Amino acid sequence: MKISAAIIALTVASASAFAPAAPSLTKTALFGAGNMDPVDPTLNGIDDNLDYESFDPTSGDSPAVSRNNNGGVWVKQRARPRRNRKSEGIRSMVRENIVTPGNFIYPLFIHEEDHNTEIASMPGCSRHCEESMMKEIGESLALGVNSFVLFPKVDDKLKTNLACEAYNPEGIVHRSIRMIKAKYPEAIVVTDVALDPYSDQGHDGVVENGVILNDITVNQLCKQAVSQARAGADIVAPSDMQDGRIGAIRDALDSEGFTNVSILAYTAKYASAYYGPFRDALDSHPGFGDKKTYQQDPANGREALIEAALDAEEGADMLMVKPGMPYLDIIRRLKDASDLPIAAYHVSGEYSMLKAAVEKGWLDEKDVVLETLTCFKRAGADIILTYYAKQAAQWMKEDGLY
């Protein structure tokens, strides 16, 4: 099995990572492409005036470089991959992987306030009020982004260990689904199925004596998923990583007549350090310990194949890998092992690292984001969850890419 692995390692050493960007470096005339004299392809006499002796690759009994019929230097290489890169027209003709806005799922943070609240650790992202959420969805749809996943910031007074607010039909997610579908019926609404936003323990499941109770949690997740389907969700996305939850949720949905509601399973969700800004956004940091007893060990790759086989057998329609960039090898493993569509989550920590480097003036935001999204596609992702969905779609439109 081929494994494609690519890891971004950007270390922002100080708390001033989001300080104003340093002035961008500018290219000098030294690097200008339009002011160069023609190059003589024979290269004859170019070293005559040097005050040191140079090596001639075209001389000797075994020259490294030959000369063609016109006397020009010639590397005897028939296959030249650069021919397929020589112009944008040819590069676009032979391009293997193309990202479009239709590949994106746009995560939106929502809350009950009548105003937006910026998320300090995720520059450019906010918790949206209802009006702002609807505006963001309308503008995104116009750019070709059709799918959205909702993440709620829940008032602390509504949080309990059993997380009953998760299936309240008048809760923030359920009302938002109905509002979106009423105005934008063509929008694909994805919902997060997990208890942590509603838990007073900050965990994805029900807790007893410091232990996450798997089966009791699955019972609550079934209620949550069915309630979201009743509100109009097109896709439910269980992110809890409890054993057996995909099959139970599939059976729950089907038994209530929601056979057309899809399941996007968080199949390989790792106990990652990249989730911090997301937890800031939802105020859902674990109340104790960590999530390593149910999320996957970052050191394990084959384990993702076990989860993928189980999720597929239990009725998942799509499989997700989370985080994204540090786990491109896992995306490729799942792509090779399964015929189901594969999703990659470009998570909050990845997003914030890019933002920090961009605001320092170290990276070009547009170029690095579009490259990153293309890397997901090349690794095997059919679907990309990214906070850059709307901005990337705008860049693609400006560049005439779709």
N, C-alpha and C positions, 0 to 999 in steps of 0.2 A: 504494500500500500504506500503510495507516495504521500509524503508529508510536506506541506508548505508552511514554513514558520517564519514569521516576521515580528519582531518586537520593537516597539518604540520605547526608548528609555530617555525620558526628558526629566532631569532633576532640577527643580526650582528651589534654590538653596535658601532663600530668605522670604520673610513675610511680605516683602515688597514686590512679589511676583506680578501683581496687577497694577503696578505703578505705571505712569504714562510712558509710552514707548519711546525708546531712544531714537534719534534721527536715523532714517534708513540710509544705508550705504548707497552711493550712486556710482554708476559706471563712468569711467573716464574715457577719453578719446582713444587711449591705448587699446581698449577692447572694442572699439567701433568696428562693425562688420562692413561698413560701406566706404572706408577710406584706405583700403589696402591696394598696393600695387599688384599687378598680375604676377603669378608665380610661374617661373620657367619650369615646365615638367621634366626637363633633362637635369636640372640642378647643376649643370656644368659650371665650374668656376666659382661656386658660391663660397668656398672656403679658402680661396686663393690669398686673401688679404689677412687671414688670421695669423696671430703671432704664436700659435701653437699648432701642433700636428693633430689632425682629426682622422677618424676612421671612415673609409669609403665602403659602404655596404655592397656596392655594385662591383667591386674589384676582387681579384684573387681567383683561385681555382674553384672555390665553393662559395660564390657570392650569396649573401643573404637576400639581396634584392636584384632582380634582373632588369633588362631594358626591353621595351616593346619595339615594334617595327618603326616607330617614329622617334626612337631614341629616348623616350621618357622612362623614368624609373617605373618599375612594374613588379608588384608582388604577384607571383603566379598562383592566384587564388580564383578558382572558377566560381565557387559558391561564395557570394558576398551578401550576407544578411542585411547590410546597410542599404542595399537597393530597395528594400521594402520599407525603408525609413526616410527616403530622400525628400519627400514632400508631405505636407499635411494631407493632401488628397490621397496619396498612396497609403499613408499611415492610417487614415480613417477607413480606407477600403479593406485593409487586412487586420484591423483591430479585433482582437479576440473577445474582449469584455467591454461592454458599454453600460454605464450606469445611467438610468433615467429617473426622473422624479417619481415615476410609477413604482419604482423599487423601494421607495421610502415609507417607513411608518414614523410619523412625527409625534414624539412624546410631549404632552402638555401637562403642566402642573396647574391644578385648579384649587381655589379656596372659596370660602363663603363671603369674603369681604367684598365691598363695592369698589375696590381699587386694586391695582396690581402691586405686588411687592417684589422688588428685585431680590435675586438670590446671590448673595455676595460671593459665594464660592463658585458660581457658574455665570460669569459675566455674559450679558445678553439674554439670559433666561429669567423668567419671572413666574411667580404664582399668579395665574390669571383670574380676574373676576369674570362673571358670566359674559358681560358685554365684550370684553377683550378676547375671551376664548372664541366667541362667535366670529369676531373680526379676523382673528388669526386663522381660523379654519377657512373662512371665505377667501382670504388672500392666498392661502396655500393651495386651495382647490384651483384657483385661477392660474397657478403656476404648474399645475399637474401633479401636485402632491395630494393623493386621494385618501390616505389612511392615517388615522390618528389613534394614539393610545392615551388614556386619561389616568393621571395619578393625583389623588386627592390629599390635600393637607387637612386633616380632620381635627376638630376642636378637642382639646384634651378631656373635656367633660363628657364627651361621647365615647371615650375609649374604655374598654373593659377587657378582661382576660379572654372571655369567650367571643369578643369582637362582634357582637350582635348588630352593631351599626353597619357592618359590611353588607348586610342584606336588607337594609331598610329601604323600601321602595321610594321613600321621599328623601333619601340621602343625596349628598352632593353629586355622586357619580350617576345615579339613576336619573335625577332631574336633568343633568347635563346631557346624557344620552338622548333623552326625549326631545330636548331643545335642539340638539344638533340634527337629529333625524327629521324633525318637523321642518326645519329651514333648508337643510342640505341632505335630502334623502339619498343622494348619490355618494355621500361620504361614507367611508368604511370606518366604523367605530370599533376599536379594540379596547377591551377592559382588562385590568390587572386583577387576577384572582389570587389574593394573598391577604393575610390578616394583619400584617404589621402596621399599616396606616391606622388601623382601628384598635390596636392592642395597647393596653396600658403597660405591657411588658416589652414592647418594641420588637417582638419576634414575629415570625411568619406563621406561628401556630399557637395553640393553647398550651399554657405552661402549668406544670405541677411539680413542686419541689425542684425547680431548676431544670426540668426535663420537658422537651417539646413532645406533646402527646400526638403521635402520628394519626391514629385512626379517628380520634375525636376532632382533630383539626380537619381531616378530610370531610367529615360530616358537615362542618361549618362551611368549608369551601364549596360543597355541593349546593348549599343554600345560597351562597353568594353568587355562584355562576348562574343558577336558574333565575335569580332575581334580576341579574344583569341582562339575561336573554329576554326576560319579560319586558324590560325597559326598552329593548330594541338593539342590543349589542349584536354586531355581526360576527365578531370573533372574541372568544374569551381566552385569556393567556395566563394559565396557572404558573406563578413564579415562586411558589412556596417550597418546592423540592421535597414534598412528603411522598413516601412510597405509596403507590397505588392510586394516586389522586386522579390521574388522567382517565383511567377506566371508570372510576366512580363518577367523575364529572360527566363523562360521555353518557353513561347510563342514566344519570339524573336528567340531563338535557333531553335525551331521546324519550324518556318516560313522560316528559311534560310536553312533547310534541315539537321540540326545538332541534329536529334532526338536521336542519340546514345551518345551524350555528356552528362555526368552526372552532377548533381548539389549536391554538398556537402554544405548544408546550415549551416552557423553559427547561429544555432537556439537559443541557450541560451548563448549569449555573454554578459558578465557582465561588468559594468563600474568599472573595477577592478584596484587596485593599483599595481598589479603584472606585468603590461605591460611596465614599465619604460625602461628596457634594450632593448626590442624590438624597442621601439621608438628611442632609441639611435642608433640602428643599421641602421634604415631607415632615421634618421634625420626627423622624422615626428611627433614630439610633437605638440599638439594642439596650434594653434597660439593665441587662447584666450579661456578662460573658460575651460570646460571639455566636456565629451561625455555622460553625464547623461541623456540628453533628448532623446537619441536613444538607448544607451546600457542599459541593465537591471540593476535594483537596486540589489546589493548584498544581501539585506535583504529578497528578494522575492524568493520563491520556486515554488508556484503554477503558477506564471506567465510564467514560462518556459513551462508548459503544454499547455498554450494558444498558445505560439509561435510554439511549436512542432505541434500542430493540424493544425495551419494555413500553416506551411511550407509543411507538408505532403499533405494537400489538394491542395496546389498550385503546387505540382509536384517535391518536393525535393526527392532525391534518398537516402540521408544519412543526419543525424542530428548531429550537433556538440555542445559540451559543452566547454566553454572557460571562465576562466581557468579550470585546471584539478583537482589537489589534493584538494584544498579547497572546491571543488564543487562535490565531489563524490556522495553526496546525490542527486544532480540534475541528474547526470549520471544514477543513479538507477531509479529515477522517470521516466526519459524518456525511459529507457529500459523497465520498466513495462508497460508504456502507449503506446508504439509504436512498430510495427513490423519492422520498418526500422532499418538498421545498425546505431549504435551510435558511434560517434567519440569523443575522449577527446583530448584537446590540453594541453600538458605539457608545459606551457608558459615560457617565458624568465625569469620572476621573480622567478619562482620555480626552474628553471635550475640554475640561478645564486646563489640562496640560498644554494643549494647543493654544488655548486663549492666553495663557500666561506667557508662552514663548512669543506669540504674536504681539502682545502688548509690550514686551521687552524689545521688540524690533528684531528678534532673532529668526523669525520665519515669516514667509509670505502666506497670509491666511488662506486666500483663495486657492493658491497652488497646492498647499499642503493638505487642505481639506478634500479637494477633489481627488488628489492622489490617494489619500487614505480611503475614501469611499470606493475607489476603483480597486484597491487592494482587497477589500472585502469581497467584491465581485469575483476577482481573479482567484481568490482562495476557495470559492464555491458558494458564496452566499447569494441567494435569490432575493432576499428581503433584507433591508438594512434599517434598523431603528437608530435614528440619529437626531440630536438636537439641532443639527445644521440643516435639516431637511428643507426648510423654507429658503434659507439663504443659499444653499447649494443649488436649488431649483432656479433661483433668480440668476445665479452666475451662469448656469447652463443655458438659460434663455438668452442672456446677454451675449453669450458666445455662439449662439445659433446651433447649439448641440442637439436641440430637439425642437 
